[in-house]
Amino acid sequence: MTETEEQNQNSDIKIIENSSKSPNSPNYKLRYKLKNVHGVNSLTSSIKFSPNGRFFATCSTDKTIKIWLTDSGKLFRILKGHQKGISDICWSPNNRYIVSSSDDLTIRIWNLEFGECLKVLRGHTYSITCLKFNYKGNLLISGSADENIRIWDLQYGKCLKTLSAHSDPVVSLDISYDGSIIVSGSYDGLIRLFDTETGQCLKTLIYDKGDSSFPVSFVKFSPNSKFILSSTLDGSIRLWDYMNNKVVKTYKYTELEPESESGSGSASDSESKSKLKFENNANNENTENTENTENTEDTENNENNENLEEKPIFEKYSCNSLFLTQFSSKSENEDSDIIESGNNQSNNNKIIVCSSSEWGYVLMWDLQTKQLIKRLNCIYDDNDDKDDKDDQDESTTTSSSSSSPLSSKVIIHVDSYDDGKILASISLDGNVFIWDSV
């Protein structure tokens, strides 16, 4: 494996030029990684690509937004102005602006070219948790721990509507492709859909199997807005046919326990030796698992159904999920009901469900079979940098050794550009991985 390195300010970049391919799953090559992009004492909350893919932005409890060049991983700009930690960021569709929400109860609109704060929006009474532009870019939707959703007119900086949405904090929201419906998820265990124009609640979804419901941590419309992908803190991801009020797919993380003489092993042993299997109702055949290479692991094929250990994808943090598109040679696409949208995507596309996790991995499932087919290792290994310690100053070396293992394993957010051609992930302690589809 050939590696080159480039250091930029206080972040470490590792360029990895080689990767192996697997014909049965999405193939990704690690382009570079950045360490502790907001410092070792901060917790990051989001990573977002600009619509044109030229930049990605990160935010954290250090009260700053950092804009990075996607191609090189170099820092482009730092935006400062919030008085408390930043919870979410969102790019305008025209790439010119970025908005941020904060625990200081404000939303700020920034000009990317000059790094100026153009407007400050106020109205929420508790921490603002999530943001979303409509596709025209003239409206902004915000959710808050005050249990409300607000719809903002960005031209005048005014709140058009306040929706009394939930009985607990609103932690995630999305807007349909045509901008007519808002979906929100809350810790009250409910998913609600609202008419954007009238503010009327159109529908409430709840998954209460076993007479209990779990906090909803993330919601997202499918590209054609006919389905909703939701994450809950029972550790599962569900695909909803919301028009018919039913869950049509459930995605889980199931891991085979590694063989050990003592019957147990360390966390690192488990991660390096274990084999994965996702329950596939359509196919019960088991074959040998492919080898893990270059921080990626194909997980479609496994042997032995015994000793399956189901692990929650997330149960403490609001990690996110998204849809990826993989080119397929099939003449007819069985995922077309999920992906067809105003983007007029090709019928030769296969859809992948992708998610961050609390295990140090970005996980990928086949949408139809629900089979776990890939995991990307996003844990920053300090040993990769051992040959470069002589080139680091004292503060950088100290920061590397003090990184928290727990916060490094929590991949708090994942985002994609161009339907998955580029992936970005960020851990709770600010380690960024950028992947290219190959």
Buried (B, 14 or more C-beta within 10 A) or exposed (E): EEEEBEBBEBBBBBBBEEBBEBEEBBBBBBBBBBBBBBBBEBBBBBBBBBBEBBBBBBBBBBBBBBBBBBEBBBBBBEBEBBEEBBBBBBBBBEBEBBBBBBBBBBBBBBEBEEBEBEBEBEBBEEBBBBBBBBEEBBBBBBBBBBBBBBBBEBEEBEBBBBBEBBEBBBBBBBBBBEBBBBBBBBBBBBBBBBEBEEBEBBEEBEBEEEEEBBBBBBBBBBBBBBBBBBBBBBBBBBBBBBEEEEBEBEBBBBBBBBEEEEEEBEEEEBBEBBBBBBBBEEEEEEEEBBEBBBBBBBBBBBEEEEEBEEBBBBBEBBBBBBBBBBEBEEEEBEBBEBBBBEEEBEEBBBBBBBBBBBBBBBBBBBBBBBBBBBBBBBBBEBEBBEEBEEEBEEEBBEBBEEBEEEBBBBBBBBBBBEBBBBBBBBBBBBBBBBBBBE
